[in-house]
Amino acid sequence: MDSFAIHTEGITKSFGALKALDSVSLDVARGEIFGLIGPDGAGKTTLFRILTTLMLPDEGRAEVCGFDIIGNPRAIRFRAGYMPGRFSLYPDLTVEENLRFYASLFGGRVSDNFGMVEPVYRQLEPFRNRRAGKLSGGMKQKLALCCALIHKPEILFLDEPTTGVDAVSRSEFWDILSGIKQGGMPIIVSTPYMDEASRCDRIALMNAGRILETGSLDEILSRNDMPVYAVRGENNYRTLQNLRHAAGVRDAVLFGEYIHVFAEERLSASVLAAVSGVAEVKGISPNIEDVFINIMGHGKK
Amino acid sequence: MNRSFIAFVRKEVTHIVRDPRTMLIALLIPVVQMILFGFAISTELNDVEVVVATPKMTPAIESKVAQMAQNPYITFRGYITTDKVDHCLSSNEALAVVVFSRDYDRNGKFQIVADASNTTTAQTATGYLTNILSESKAAVAPNVRILFNPQLKSSYNFVPGIMGLIFILICAMLTSVSIVREKETGTMEVLLVSPIRPVMIVVAKMIPYFALACIDLVSILLISRYALDVPLSGSMTALFALSFVYIILALALGLFVSTLVESQMAALLISGMVFMMPVIMLSGMMFPIENMPTVLQWVSNIVPARWYIPAMRKIMIEGLGFGYVAKEGLVLTFMAVALVAISVKRFNNRLQ
């Protein structure tokens, strides 16, 4: 069990009538980037808060770095770096002051572990006397990461670090995370963006408080292989309605320019092409988003 | 742990210094209030405008009027005929009219007619006039001597009241807002996940506001001593000791509020309305506690200012020492300890 950075069994948490987490069990190995992927309200933040000892679960148990989250929260607080989903810096303090404050919160100095944050902080250096509130979104997020790392944690929790950040900064951010991972630090990161799944070693798909699938992206994709067709229609909305009612079609979802059709085995491309309003049909291999929507649809039915 | 505590205090100081509004509220409001109450708002009545109506002039009346006109609080506006009394009051020419009886020389009877559209000034004015005009040939004439505040200066009364108010304002309001702000901005989450103990967070938050309150205490004392001539004749040690306890109590109140609410707005409202109103209404600052309905008198006992303000009066005005404010001191200390204990316990080291 000690080989896991995080180990949870049956974590359940309710807020009134709402079941935010429903028997969540997962393992995060040391030295991997683990992605928690799911839409808003899936329970990602609640799970993070329980794992970082901010909240107590109603049921279940969990260990972080080998310490029990209920029995030994203090040990975890010394070892975890946490970047909450909301902007969590002091807007009236400068970049440098924020970093210094977070370092001293753990009883250290910036210089103690500067190597840890140096690659990221170098980008912030030109703005070190600027107030954190005046930074751009991408910069804020980098500073928040520095602040979460400056005490050299043994595990890093990042709650939706890329939400509300532009595509370039998002990509840069993932590059940074890959760099940090090289040092062997396990990183658990949540995101609503399916396309970021490919940057994680392993992922868990979450919805409505449940974990739907766990594994590497390839594992999940191959486990959920199914015929998917990309269909382009003359009028996508009407075509979508027609497709949904067509025999052999399990579900059809609008995907940018194309409609992705999740089909039963017996359905062939030529049958689809005959559906009224269909202009173009091509067979594709499902991406993670197709898989997610498909699993979610099953969950509903 | 020590380093993180110092860094925390420094951070709090930076927050305050970088926010001009906080600084303004904390340092200017006491001064403005003192000056306002000291020079502009006053419950004393100077220049009571008085006219005299008399059916006929006699030397006795003339000498009474002369005596009255000499009084510094009275401005004598002249004579009118008895049929003009109502007109004179309704046209605001005078606040009060003294009407001498036709047989004044024999029976000494006179009447005071006052404009009571403002009851306070009417009462004070009739009081002044009765004192001056009453014949002391009665068998027993009370020899009134007013102790501690012979001129009945209102500043003597309100300085302790302002102190009771200011510390609640500065300490409770600003601390609660500053703690709740961390909840609102999400920084509290990071603080709680860090190994720093909640007690440390709380104490580090309190220190800068305690310092601010001390600056206010000193400036209030300086203004009252040198600008308002409040005697400050009692034990300074007792004054400071009690004030420190009261400040800590106010800080604990702020902390307590911050454990109840989630938004800065709510914190402001609670500290502003729920705390300020009792200080003004129930502490004896404005309205004597003895005149309140019994139930409100009981309620007033849980208002800290109800103990602090009278104690400050005793020390500052009556010139008393520790021994005479022991009861108030004990009650305040008990309240402070209890509130700090409850708040620190309530200040979760997890999210609700």
Chai-1 contact restraints between the chains, C-beta under 6 A:
chainA,res_idxA,chainB,res_idxB,connection_type,confidence,min_distance_angstrom,max_distance_angstrom,comment,restraint_id
A,T52,B,V193,contact,1.0,0.0,6.0,A-B,restraint_1
A,L54,B,L192,contact,1.0,0.0,6.0,A-B,restraint_2
A,L54,B,R350,contact,1.0,0.0,6.0,A-B,restraint_3
A,L54,B,L351,contact,1.0,0.0,6.0,A-B,restraint_4
A,M55,B,R350,contact,1.0,0.0,6.0,A-B,restraint_5
A,M55,B,L351,contact,1.0,0.0,6.0,A-B,restraint_6
A,R77,B,V193,contact,1.0,0.0,6.0,A-B,restraint_7
A,R77,B,P195,contact,1.0,0.0,6.0,A-B,restraint_8
A,F78,B,P195,contact,1.0,0.0,6.0,A-B,restraint_9
A,Y82,B,V193,contact,1.0,0.0,6.0,A-B,restraint_10
A,P84,B,G186,contact,1.0,0.0,6.0,A-B,restraint_11
A,P84,B,E189,contact,1.0,0.0,6.0,A-B,restraint_12
A,R86,B,G186,contact,1.0,0.0,6.0,A-B,restraint_13
A,S88,B,G186,contact,1.0,0.0,6.0,A-B,restraint_14
A,S88,B,T187,contact,1.0,0.0,6.0,A-B,restraint_15
A,S88,B,V190,contact,1.0,0.0,6.0,A-B,restraint_16
A,D92,B,R18,contact,1.0,0.0,6.0,A-B,restraint_17
A,F101,B,A7,contact,1.0,0.0,6.0,A-B,restraint_18
A,F101,B,K11,contact,1.0,0.0,6.0,A-B,restraint_19
A,S104,B,R3,contact,1.0,0.0,6.0,A-B,restraint_20
A,S104,B,S4,contact,1.0,0.0,6.0,A-B,restraint_21
A,S104,B,A7,contact,1.0,0.0,6.0,A-B,restraint_22
A,L105,B,S4,contact,1.0,0.0,6.0,A-B,restraint_23
A,L105,B,S194,contact,1.0,0.0,6.0,A-B,restraint_24
A,L105,B,I196,contact,1.0,0.0,6.0,A-B,restraint_25
A,G107,B,R3,contact,1.0,0.0,6.0,A-B,restraint_26
A,G107,B,S4,contact,1.0,0.0,6.0,A-B,restraint_27
